Amino acid sequence: MKRIKQISLMIFLVSVSSCNEKEYKEDEVNSIDKKSAIETELSVQHIDTADVLITKHKIWKDKKLVKEIIKRDTVPSLGDTLMETEDKDGISHTVHTKKDYEFYITVQ
């Protein structure tokens, strides 16, 4: 059971860190050992006045997807922030965008 939690944490951390494609990914996992693994993905979907926290778990056993669990919870929106972006021509623009939650995971 402890090994499953460790594998799940590792997979989750890699999936969260993959959100920023420009960042170097030292511990990136390219494939999952689907003989016995729990794959976890967290994401936030922004809606008008709130955010939706989406938690997905995929349970793998003997290289088969045994079960997929998806939970959605509404959480308060963090509001807007200003962000500077560049277009394809290299011109900088300041745009309003929704603030994102930071994820911190504790596995026991």
N, C-alpha and C positions, 0 to 999 in steps of 0.2 A: 504494500500500500504506500509506503514511504517513497519507493522508487517511482511509482505512478505520479505522485504529487510533484516530485522533482522534475520529471519529464514534462509534466503539464506546465509547470512554472517556466521551464526553459522555452517551450514552444510558445507560450503566451508572451514572454518577454521579446522573443524574436518577432512575433507578429505585431506587437505594439511598436517596436523600433523600426519596422519596415514601413511605417507610415511616412517617414521622411526619406525619400529615395536618394537624395543627394548626400546623405550622411554615410560615412564608412561603417560597414556592418561586420565587425570582427567575429561575432558569434552567430552569424546567420546560419540557419538550418535550411538546407535545400530540399531535404526530403525527410519524411517522418517514418520511423520504424513502425509500421502498421500492424505488427504482430501483437503488440500490447501497448496502446498509447491513448491518451486523452488529449485532444487538440482543443485549445480554448482561444476564442477570438472575442475581443471587446471593441465596441465602436459606439460612437455617439452620432445620432441623427438630429440635425437642427430643424425644429419646426417653429412656427410663429412666436409663441410666448414661452415655450419650454423646450427641453431637449429630451430625446429618448435614448436611454442607455440600452444597448443591445448586447446580450451575452450569448455566445454560441459555444456549445461543447459538442465535439464529435468523439465518440467512443469507438476505438478500433480494436478488434480482436481477430487474430488469425487472418490478417490482411483483408478483413471485411468490415464495413461500417455497420456496427451493431445498433447504435442509437445516436440520434442527433437531438440535442436539447437547445431550444431557443427561448430566451426570456427577454421581455421588453419592459422597462420601467421608465416612468416619466420622472425627470429630475428638473430642478429649476434651471433656467437659462442663465448663463453668465453675462449676457449682454453682448454689445458690439465692441470692437476695438479697431483702431486704424492700423493698416499694414501696408508697407511699401512693397510693390511688386514691379517686375519688368515684363514688358510685352515681348513679342518675338523680334521686334526691331531694336530692343535694348533700351527703350524709353521707360523711365521710372514713373509709376503712378501710385498715388495714395488711395486706398480703397477701404471701405467699411467691411468688416467681416465678423462673423460670430466668434467669440472666444471659445477655445476648446478646453475641456477638462484634462488634467494630467492623471495618469493611471499609476497607482502604487499597489503592488500585490504582495500579500503576506500568505505564505503557505506553511501550514503547520503539519 
